[in-house]
């Protein structure tokens, strides 16, 4: 290879490396300036859910607890899409 061809090849490699480094730098700057993620949606507190958690912790004793039986009935009605007045 003559000197002129080697100089052209060197210039092409230099430009390719410069473009790669510039692209990587721009991507890193964009990642760091991204807005913070939005806070997760917190649904309102559901008293039925809290009651069901309490019943879950009671274990086998929950089967004889009137509050747990009522909570399970209400949960079942919600799941099935029934109105509480229709169930009776």
N, C-alpha and C positions, 0 to 999 in steps of 0.2 A: 504494500500500500504506500502510495506517495503521501507526502506531508499535507497536501491540500485536502485529500479525502479523509485523513485522520483528524484534521481540524474540524471539518464539517460533522463528522461522527461525534466528536467531543462536544460540539455545540448543541447537537440534537439531544444527546444524553443529558447535558447540563440543563437545557430547557425542560426536558421531561421531569427531571428531579425537582426543579424549581416549581413546576406546576403541581406536582404531587404534594410537596411540602405546603404550598399555599392552600391547596384544597383541604388538607388535613387540619391546618390551622383554622380555617374558616368554619369547618364542621365543629371543632372543639369549642370555638367561641359561641356558636349558635346553641350548643348543648348547655353551656353554663348560663346563658342568658334566657333560658326558657322559663316561662312563668311557673310558679309553684303549683302543684296539683290542687284541685279543688277539694275541700274537705268532704269526707264521706257523708252521705245522707243518713241522718239518724232519725228513724221513725219515732213518732211519739210513744211514750211509755204506755204499754197495754196492761191493765190490771189483770186481765185473764191470763196473759202470758206469765206474769209473776206468780199467780196462783197455781198454774200448772207446774211451774218450776218447784214450788214448795211441795206440791203433791208428789212430784218425781223424787224429791229428797226423802219423803216419808216412807217410800218403798211400799211394802205390803200393807202397812197400816192405812194407807190412803184408800184402800178398797172399802173401808168401813167409815171413812170420814165424809160427812154430809157435804162439806164445802168442796171437797175434791169431786164427789159425784156430780154436783151441780156444775162445776167448772168443766168436767169432761162432757156433760150434756150440752153445754153452751158451745164448746169447741166443736163438737160433732155437728151441731146445727149450723155453725158458721161454715164448716167445711162443706156440708151438703147444700148450703145456700138456702136453708129453711129459715123462715121468720120464727122468732121465739113464740109468738102467739099461735102460729099454725101447729106447732109441735104438741100442743095440749089439746 
